[in-house]
Amino acid sequence: MTTVTTWVVSQLDCLPQADGQTDVVVVAHWSCNGTDGTYNGSVYSTASFTYTGGAFVPYSSLTQNEVLGWIWSSGVSKDATEAAVAQQIANQVNPPIVVLPLPWATPAP
């Protein structure tokens, strides 16, 4: 079954003032969530940024897609993260390790 992934930015941490700008984003909290309709997987992390002047988007004008672009540009691999979520789901469907009852603890027939 196909895994459907959704990227979510859940929080932005800001410096109140930096290089003449206000509410400058320095950390984005993000997650990549996936499902195949039955099983779910998720990766959560943060990405850090440094504002060094130049082009600036006011906090109130930011979009989630723009911040996701920053996250992926900061070194977070979109493809590798989505693959990790898909692998979590695949491991639930076909567990690579299983726990069996101890053979001596099973009652004899």
URGIDA-V175261 format. One record per backbone hydrogen bond with DSSP energy under -1.0 kcal/mol. CO is the residue of the C=O (numbers start at 1). NH is the residue of the N-H. E is the energy in kcal/mol with one decimal. If there is no record, write none. Layout:
BEGIN
co={CO:CO}
nh={NH:NH}
e={E:E}
END
This chain:
BEGIN
co={4:6:8:11:13:13:15:16:18:21:24:26:27:28:29:29:30:31:32:33:34:35:39:41:43:45:47:58:59:63:64:65:66:67:68:69:70:71:77:78:79:80:81:82:83:84:85:86:87:88:89:90:102}
nh={35:33:31:29:26:27:24:23:21:18:15:49:13:47:10:11:45:8:43:6:41:4:36:34:32:30:28:61:62:67:68:69:70:71:72:73:74:76:81:82:83:84:85:86:87:88:89:90:91:92:93:94:105}
e={-1.6:-2.9:-2.2:-2.9:-3.1:-1.6:-2.4:-1.3:-2.6:-2.2:-2.8:-2.7:-3.0:-2.1:-2.0:-1.1:-2.4:-2.7:-2.0:-2.9:-2.1:-3.0:-1.8:-2.8:-2.6:-2.8:-2.7:-2.0:-1.4:-2.1:-2.8:-1.9:-1.6:-2.4:-2.8:-2.0:-1.3:-1.5:-2.3:-2.4:-2.2:-2.0:-2.0:-2.3:-2.3:-2.0:-1.9:-2.5:-2.5:-1.1:-2.0:-2.8:-1.5}
END
